[in-house]
Amino acid sequence: MSKKYEAPQEVRSLEKMINDFSYRNGLNPKDVLDDLLVYIIHGFSPLAPPLKTWRYKKEQTRVFWDMLCEWIQIMDKQLKTKEWFDPFGDLYMTFTSRYHQQNTGQFFTPVSICELMVMTLQGKKTTGQKICDPTCGSGRLLLAYHVHNPGNYLVGEDKAYSCCLMSVVNFLIHGCVGEIIWHNSLLPDSFSGGWKINETLNLTGVPTVRQINREEYLKR
């Protein structure tokens, strides 16, 4: 029997918070992780209306604030010694079954392999280019590319909603400018959702997210 994926020590505190909240409320931890990502994205979407689909009571929502603060503390600590860090990819693999991962192909590329892949492309530094990953997962390869080649416009695509949410939040915290498209990249005209990340970061220094619709996506 396949061994269950274990999250690294660095994210165990957030893993415990999600597990405890899920257990108390009879929820699936993977669904709570998705909701945490939605909560973070909404918090960085200054013009977005209230979330109509938010299912939690006021006292439950306070726990999501605590989770957000814990995530920020984890990132603050890790980015002091690492150029980039993806806690959500590890948490996602912890909360999903091996069976699910095998059927969806969602085995995220290890950090060391992402770094190796980017380093094999190293030559003259590129800026002002559009760099795309059509199966971005949690955005790891684009994060690795960003830290070695800042100043490019990054585009991540994935057919899994959870993966898109993880990539959006990872773009936010790492200062990546770009977009995430939720669709099957083999069908370019398909569109389930999209987000522009850090559009005005170079002007304001404030990380932001803005949802885009199908019409805006097709005009890009």
N, C-alpha and C positions, 0 to 999 in steps of 0.2 A: 504494500500500500504506500502511495506517495506521501512523503512527509509534508506536513502543513508548513507553508511559508511563515517565517518568523520575522517580524519587523526588527530593524536594528535598534540598539539601545537608545540611540539619539531621539527616537520618536515614541518610546514606550509610554511616556507620560501622557501624550495626546491619545495614544491607542487606548490606554486605560480609561480616560475620560469618556471616549466614545463608547467603549464597551459597557461601562457602568451606566451611562445614560440610556443606552439601548436596552440593557437588561431591565432597568427600572420601569421602562415604558413599553416593554414588549415589542421592540423594533429590531429591524435588521441593521447591524452596524454599518454595512455597506451603504444602505439607504441614508443613514445618519451622516455618513461621510459626504455623500452627495449633497445633502441639505446644508452641511457646514460650508461646502464650497459655494453653494448658491448664496448663503448668508454673507460670505466674504465678498463675493462679486457684487452683490447688491449694495454692500456698504461702500464700495468704491465706484458706484454708478450714481453720480450726483443728480442727474435729471430723471432717474428712473422712478416710476410710480410705485406705490406700496405693492408688495408681493401678494397677489391674489391667491396664490396656491400655498402660502405659508400655513402649515397645519398645527403650529405649536402655540400653547398658551404663554402668557407673559412670563411666568416663572420658569418655564422650559426654555424660552428664548434667552433668558439670562445665562443659561448654561452654554449656549452657543457663543455668547460674548466671552465667557471664560475660556472656551476652546480657542476662539480667535486670538485671545491674549496669549494663551499657551503656545500657539503656532508662531506668533511673532517672537516670543522669547526663544523658541527653538531656532528660528531662522537667524535671530540676532547672534546667538551663540555660535552656530555652525558657520555663518558667513565671515566670522572673524578668522577662521582657519581654512576655509574652503572657498573656492571661487564660485561655486554654485552648489545648491543642495535641493533635492526633491523628496520631501517627506511623504507626499501624497501617493506617489507611485508605490512606495513600500507599504503604506497603510492599505491601499487598494488591494494589493496582492495578499495582504494578511486577512482582509475581510471577505475575499472571494475564494471559492473552493477551487481545488486543483482541476476538478471536472469542468467548471466554468471557464477557467483559464485555457484549458486545452481546446474547448469547443469554440472559443472566441479568438484564440491566438494571442491573448493578452499576457505575454511574458515580456515585461519591460526590459530593455537593454541595460545591462549593468553599467554603472558609472564609468568604470575603467574602459569598457568597450566604446562607450560614447566618446571618451577622451581620445582613445586610439584612432577612431574613425575620423575625428576632426583633425588630429595631428597629421594624418596621412594626406590631408588636403592642404596642409599649410605650405604656403609659398609667399607670394606677395599678399600683404594684408588687403582685404577688400572692404570697401565702405559704399554706402548708397546703393546696394544691390538688394534684390528681392530673393530671399532664401526660403525654400519651401520643403516641408516634410509631409508627404501625402498620407502617412500613417504615423501620426506624431505621438500617440500614446499620451503620456503625461508631459511631453515636451522636452524630454531629456536631451535628445540630440541637438535640438535648437538652442537649449540653454548652454550646452557645451560649445556650440559654434559661436554663440553670442559673446561669451567671456573672452574668447580668443580673437574674435573679429567684431568688435562693437561698431555700431553705426549703420547696421543693415536693417532692412525691413523683413521681419520674420513672419512666415505664414505656416500655420499648422492645420492639418486636416485630419479628421478621424470620423468614423461612422458610429463610434460609441460616445454617447452623451457624457458619461462619467469621465472619459479621457479628455474630452473637450473642456470640461469644467476644471480638471486638474491643470491643464495647459494654460488656461486663462489666468488662474491664480499664480502659477509659477512665473508666467510672463510679468504679472503685476509686481511681484516681490523682487524680481531680478532686474527690473528696469528695461525689459525688452519692449520694443515698439513693433507692433504688427497686428495680426489678426488670427483668430481661430475660427475655422469653418466646420460645422457639424454636418457631415454628409459622407457619401461614398465617393471617394476621389476618383474611382474608375468611371463614375457618371458625373462629369463636371457640372452639368446643369441641375443636378439634384441639390436640394438645400433644405435642411431641417432647422438650422439656426446659425447665428454667427455673432462674433464679438470683436470689436476694435479695442485694442489695449494700448494705453499710454499715448494716445494721439497727441496730446499737448504737453507731454512730459518735458520736452526740451525747452518749452517756453515757461512753464509754471513750476516744474519740479515736483508736481503732484501726480501720483499714479492714479489712473482712472480706467474705467471700462464703459463701453457703450455698445448696446446690442444693435445689430443691423438686421434689416429685413431682406427678403428675397430680391426685391427690386434693386436695392443698393448693392447686393452681392453680384448681381448679373451686370451691373454697370461698371464694376471695378476693372 
